[in-house]
Amino acid sequence: SKVPFRHSFGNFATRTIFNLFFGTKFPDTNCGLIAFGKKAFDVVKVVYEGYYGGYLIEPAMLIEALKMNLRIKHVPVEVSYHVKSKVARGVRMVLGLLVYTIKRGIDYRMHGWK
């Protein structure tokens, strides 16, 4: 199905900021579908078991995978948008993702991987 404009814009904003700060060229950073091999899962499961939740899980896992120099492969998926969320929820979600990504990106740019 066609991706609603506000979803496309939010995905563009979060993906662009992520790629700028982390020097990556990911075509999508918030698809919601992430798969790991055993080794990678053992490395990034701390993100899942830790303090991240909601939509922060995708960038948090990508950042951990980059930090551990794991191979990351993009596999396109089809997304269906059956229910539109409220605009305020979407704005809050995108702002949260941007603040998180910018904070982690600045830390990475200033100090590298700790």
N, C-alpha and C positions, 0 to 999 in steps of 0.2 A: 504494500500500500504506500501511498504517497506520504512522505515525512512532512508533518506540519511545519510551517515556517519557524515558529518559536522554538521547536525542537532542533531544527537545522541550525538556527542562530546560536542556541545554547551549546550545541555540540561543536560548532565552529569556534566559538569563544574559548571553551575549555581546552579543546584540542590544540588550538593555536598557541595559547599561553603555555601549555605543557611542553609542546615541541620547542618553543623559543627558549624556555628556561633550561630544558634538559638536553637540548641539541639533538633531538630525535625527529623523525619524519613519520610518526604514526598517523595513519589515515583515520583512526578512531581511538579515543581513549576512554570512552564511556559506553561501550556497547552492552555491558552487563553480562556478556558471555566470555568467561576466561577458563582456559584449560591449562593444566600443568602436568609435566612428567613427575615422577616420584621425587627426584632430586630437587627440582624446582619447588614442588609443593612443600617439602621439608624446610626449605629456606624461607618461603614467603608465608607459611601458615601462621607465623607469629603475628602477621598483620591481621589475619582473621581472628585469631585467638586474643588479640590485644585490644586496643581501644578504638578501632575504626569500625564504623558501621554505616549503613545507608549508602549513599552515592559516593562517599569518600573511599570506599573499598577498592574501586578500580584504579584510581591514580595512586593510592597507597601501595597496592600490589605492583603496579608498573614501576614505581620508584624503587621498591625493594628489589625487584628483578633486575633493574638497571644497576643498582648499587652492588649486587652480587654478580654482575656481569653474566647474567643468564641469557640464553638465546630467546628472543621474543619474535613470534611470527603472527602476522595478522591474517585472520581467516574471515572473509566477508560473511555476514549473516543477514537475513532478511528480518526486518522488524515490522510488526503490525501495531498500529495505533488505534485501538478500539475505543478507549476512554480518554478523553481530554482532561488533564489535570487543571486545576485552577491556576491562573497566571501568577498569583502571589506565591504559590508553592513552587512553581518553576523558577521564578526570580530568586527566591530564597535558596533553592537548590544550586542554581548556577553561581550565585554569589558565594555560597559556601565552598563550592569546588574551586572557584577562582582564588579566594583568600587562602585556602589550604595549599593549592598548587603554587601560588606566588610565594607564600612563606617558605615552603620546602625548596622551591627553585632558587630563591635568594640565598638560603642557607647553603645549597649545593654550589652555587656560583661563588660564594664568598669563602667557603671552607672545604669544598670537595666532599667526597664521601667520608664520613667519620667512622 
